[in-house]
Amino acid sequence: MGLFDSIKAAISGSTAADEAYYEVVARELSNGSIRPGLWAKALAETGYDELKAKARYIQLRVEVLEAEVGQLRNELESEERVRRQMLADEQHRMESDALPAYRRGDYSLAFRGFTLLAQKGQPWAQYNLAYMLENGQGIARDLSAAIDWYKKAANQNDKDAQFSLGRICLHTFSDYESSQTWFSMAERNGHPDAQRMKKQATEFIKAQKKLLK
């Protein structure tokens, strides 16, 4: 067990944090582990009174331990900051490269980038992610997940997502009324093909009603 782990183990037990260092030093002394330099300093400071030197040694060793652990903690925190920055940089790169990657056919990179942006609530990325899921680009085809992402984008008035939901309802599920609703929303938001598809859904509804008479 390393120094830092020893301190953490002492602190995590019943011992208070301030006492943890003394506990570690006590273990060292019981194992006969003494720092010669510190012991010489303790002797010099106490006029070579071994009893007093032992008490002074413990104080000096605790001070060294505190400094060492503090330095190690700072190093670990610095490493963590670097790691987080690297992750943030990589995330930013994937996000900014998502569309270019898709256009050049790098679906794996595009999918990761769209996913990050979609999770942040970007409707255009949610639409693109849904489209890739629907068509199995960069990942196995998953229509259910695609619909979920289409709906997230559609609820933010993304006309392409609304149109796609209308298309899926019409051609995949034969849910003509739902398709008509989605096409109407897409039409209001300016999708160029929504009106034509809404009329098609309306014709299906009429034909269905005739069959049920």
ZALUM-954221 format. One record per residue (C-alpha): residue number from 0; residue in one letter; x, y, z. Coordinates in steps of 0.1 Angstrom, whole numbers, plus 2048, in hexadecimal, padded with zeros to 3 digits. Example, Ala and Ser with C-alpha at 12.3 -4.5 7.8 and 13.67 -1.06 7.14 Angstrom:
BEGIN
<0,a,<87B,7D3,84E>>
<1,s,<889,7F5,847>>
REM end
This chain:
BEGIN
<0,m,<800,800,800>>
<1,g,<80E,822,7F6>>
<2,l,<811,841,80B>>
<3,f,<7F1,851,7FE>>
<4,d,<7DE,831,801>>
<5,s,<7EA,82D,825>>
<6,i,<7DD,850,82E>>
<7,k,<7BC,84A,81D>>
<8,a,<7B7,829,82F>>
<9,a,<7BE,83A,850>>
<10,i,<7A7,856,849>>
<11,s,<78B,83F,83C>>
<12,g,<78C,82C,85D>>
<13,s,<781,838,87F>>
<14,t,<79F,84F,882>>
<15,a,<79A,874,87C>>
<16,a,<7AC,884,85F>>
<17,d,<7C5,897,874>>
<18,e,<7CE,877,887>>
<19,a,<7D2,863,868>>
<20,y,<7F6,86F,862>>
<21,y,<7FF,866,886>>
<22,e,<7F1,844,881>>
<23,v,<806,83E,862>>
<24,v,<825,84A,875>>
<25,a,<81D,833,892>>
<26,r,<81B,816,87A>>
<27,e,<83D,81F,86B>>
<28,l,<84D,821,88D>>
<29,s,<83F,7FF,897>>
<30,n,<84E,7F1,878>>
<31,g,<86F,800,87F>>
<32,s,<86D,818,862>>
<33,i,<87F,839,86B>>
<34,r,<88C,854,854>>
<35,p,<8B0,859,85E>>
<36,g,<8B1,87D,853>>
<37,l,<892,886,867>>
<38,w,<89F,873,885>>
<39,a,<8C0,886,884>>
<40,k,<8AD,8A7,882>>
<41,a,<897,89D,89F>>
<42,l,<8B5,894,8B4>>
<43,a,<8C7,8B5,8AC>>
<44,e,<8A8,8C9,8B4>>
<45,t,<8A3,8B8,8D6>>
<46,g,<8C7,8B8,8E2>>
<47,y,<8CA,893,8DB>>
<48,d,<8B0,88A,8F4>>
<49,e,<8A3,86A,8E5>>
<50,l,<881,86B,8F6>>
<51,k,<87A,88F,8EB>>
<52,a,<88A,887,8C9>>
<53,k,<871,86C,8C3>>
<54,a,<854,884,8CA>>
<55,r,<864,89E,8B3>>
<56,y,<86A,883,898>>
<57,i,<845,87B,898>>
<58,q,<83D,89F,893>>
<59,l,<856,8A3,877>>
<60,r,<84B,883,866>>
<61,v,<826,88E,867>>
<62,e,<830,8B0,858>>
<63,v,<842,89D,83B>>
<64,l,<825,886,836>>
<65,e,<80C,8A3,834>>
<66,a,<823,8B4,81A>>
<67,e,<827,894,806>>
<68,v,<802,88C,805>>
<69,g,<7FA,8B0,7FD>>
<70,q,<812,8AF,7E0>>
<71,l,<805,88E,7D4>>
<72,r,<7E1,89A,7D6>>
<73,n,<7EA,8B9,7C2>>
<74,e,<7FB,8A3,7A7>>
<75,l,<7DC,88C,7A6>>
<76,e,<7C5,8AA,7A3>>
<77,s,<7DB,8B9,787>>
<78,e,<7DA,898,775>>
<79,e,<7B4,897,778>>
<80,r,<7B1,8BA,76A>>
<81,v,<7C7,8B1,74D>>
<82,r,<7B2,891,747>>
<83,r,<792,8A5,748>>
<84,q,<7A0,8BF,730>>
<85,m,<7AB,8A4,718>>
<86,l,<788,894,719>>
<87,a,<778,8B6,713>>
<88,d,<78F,8BD,6F6>>
<89,e,<788,89B,6E7>>
<90,q,<762,8A1,6EC>>
<91,h,<764,8C3,6DB>>
<92,r,<778,8B4,6BE>>
<93,m,<75E,898,6B9>>
<94,e,<741,8B1,6BB>>
<95,s,<751,8CA,6A2>>
<96,d,<75A,8AD,68A>>
<97,a,<738,89C,68B>>
<98,l,<729,8AA,66B>>
<99,p,<749,8AA,657>>
<100,a,<74F,886,662>>
<101,y,<72C,87C,657>>
<102,r,<731,88C,635>>
<103,r,<751,879,62F>>
<104,g,<742,859,63B>>
<105,d,<753,856,65C>>
<106,y,<734,84A,66D>>
<107,s,<745,83E,68D>>
<108,l,<753,861,695>>
<109,a,<733,872,689>>
<110,f,<71E,85C,6A0>>
<111,r,<733,864,6BF>>
<112,g,<732,889,6B7>>
<113,f,<70C,88A,6B1>>
<114,t,<706,876,6D0>>
<115,l,<719,88F,6E6>>
<116,l,<707,8AD,6D6>>
<117,a,<6E5,89B,6D8>>
<118,q,<6EA,894,6FD>>
<119,k,<6EF,8BA,701>>
<120,g,<6CD,8C0,6F1>>
<121,q,<6D7,8CB,6CF>>
<122,p,<6B9,8C3,6B8>>
<123,w,<6CC,8C1,698>>
<124,a,<6E4,8A8,6A7>>
<125,q,<6C7,894,6B6>>
<126,y,<6B8,892,693>>
<127,n,<6D9,887,684>>
<128,l,<6DF,86E,69F>>
<129,a,<6BC,860,69A>>
<130,y,<6C2,85E,675>>
<131,m,<6E1,84A,67A>>
<132,l,<6D0,833,692>>
<133,e,<6B3,82E,67A>>
<134,n,<6CA,825,65D>>
<135,g,<6E5,812,670>>
<136,q,<701,82A,669>>
<137,g,<71E,827,681>>
<138,i,<70A,810,698>>
<139,a,<6F1,7F3,695>>
<140,r,<6CF,7FF,689>>
<141,d,<6B8,807,6A6>>
<142,l,<696,815,69B>>
<143,s,<689,819,6BF>>
<144,a,<6A7,82E,6C9>>
<145,a,<6A4,842,6A9>>
<146,i,<680,84A,6B0>>
<147,d,<689,856,6D3>>
<148,w,<6A3,86E,6C6>>
<149,y,<68C,879,6AA>>
<150,k,<672,882,6C4>>
<151,k,<68B,896,6D9>>
<152,a,<694,8AA,6BA>>
<153,a,<670,8AD,6AE>>
<154,n,<665,8BA,6D0>>
<155,q,<67E,8D7,6CA>>
<156,n,<66D,8DE,6A9>>
<157,d,<687,8CE,692>>
<158,k,<673,8CA,672>>
<159,d,<689,8AE,664>>
<160,a,<683,899,684>>
<161,q,<65E,8A0,682>>
<162,f,<65D,896,65E>>
<163,s,<671,876,665>>
<164,l,<658,86C,680>>
<165,g,<63C,872,668>>
<166,r,<64D,85C,64E>>
<167,i,<654,840,668>>
<168,c,<630,841,674>>
<169,l,<623,840,651>>
<170,h,<639,826,641>>
<171,t,<645,810,65E>>
<172,f,<628,80F,676>>
<173,s,<60A,819,65F>>
<174,d,<601,832,67A>>
<175,y,<5F1,84B,662>>
<176,e,<5E2,863,67C>>
<177,s,<603,866,68F>>
<178,s,<616,86B,66E>>
<179,q,<5FD,886,664>>
<180,t,<603,898,685>>
<181,w,<629,897,681>>
<182,f,<627,8A2,65C>>
<183,s,<611,8BF,667>>
<184,m,<62B,8CA,680>>
<185,a,<647,8C7,666>>
<186,e,<632,8DB,64D>>
<187,r,<62D,8F7,666>>
<188,n,<652,8F8,66B>>
<189,g,<659,8FB,646>>
<190,h,<663,8D8,63B>>
<191,p,<65F,8D7,615>>
<192,d,<651,8B4,612>>
<193,a,<63A,8B4,630>>
<194,q,<61B,8C0,61F>>
<195,r,<61D,8A6,604>>
<196,m,<622,88A,61D>>
<197,k,<606,897,633>>
<198,k,<5EF,894,616>>
<199,q,<5FA,871,611>>
<200,a,<5F3,869,635>>
<201,t,<5D1,879,632>>
<202,e,<5C9,863,614>>
<203,f,<5D3,844,627>>
<204,i,<5BC,84E,644>>
<205,k,<59F,853,62C>>
<206,a,<5A5,831,61C>>
<207,q,<5A7,821,63E>>
<208,k,<586,830,648>>
<209,k,<576,823,628>>
<210,l,<582,800,62F>>
<211,l,<574,801,652>>
<212,k,<551,80B,647>>
REM end
